[in-house]
Each structure stands twice: as structure tokens, then as C-alpha cells.
Amino acid sequence: MNGFTLVDYSAFGLWIPISIGLSYLLVRKLNLFGGGNKNQKILAIGLIAGHLLYLLWKKLWLFIVN
């Protein structure tokens, strides 16, 4: 059993552009974290990596439970 559904895959697919848009809004428009392009990229990568970490945790948890 894989444990991942179409909802998981589509949520991750949607999270990528949301992360990029959110980092643009926070860094460039609201001038948080210094407002630079490098900071925007770091925030976007961090948001995407956080979601990947969640997916890995879910996979591990499903493996433990089964």
C-alpha cells in the first residue's frame, strides 16, 4: 500500500506555485527578510522543503502503523 492519494500529489503540485507566490508577496511586496531576491528564493525553497518533509513523515508514519 502506497498511502499517498491523488489529493496528496495534487496538494504538493499546488503548493509549489503557492510557495513561490507567498515568498514573492512576503519578501518583495511586504519587504520582510530584507526584500532581496536571494531571500525570496530561500523562503520559497524552505516552504517547498517543509512540505516534502511532511510527505516523508507521512510515509514513515504509514509504514510504522502498517
Rosetta blueprint (number, residue, H / E / L):
1 M L
2 N L
3 G L
4 F L
5 T L
6 L H
7 V H
8 D H
9 Y H
10 S H
11 A H
12 F H
13 G H
14 L H
15 W H
16 I H
17 P H
18 I H
19 S H
20 I H
21 G H
22 L H
23 S H
24 Y H
25 L H
26 L H
27 V H
28 R H
29 K H
30 L L
31 N L
32 L H
33 F H
34 G H
35 G L
36 G L
37 N H
38 K H
39 N H
40 Q H
41 K H
42 I H
43 L H
44 A H
45 I H
46 G H
47 L H
48 I H
49 A H
50 G H
51 H H
52 L H
53 L H
54 Y H
55 L H
56 L H
57 W H
58 K H
59 K H
60 L H
61 W H
62 L H
63 F H
64 I H
65 V H
66 N L
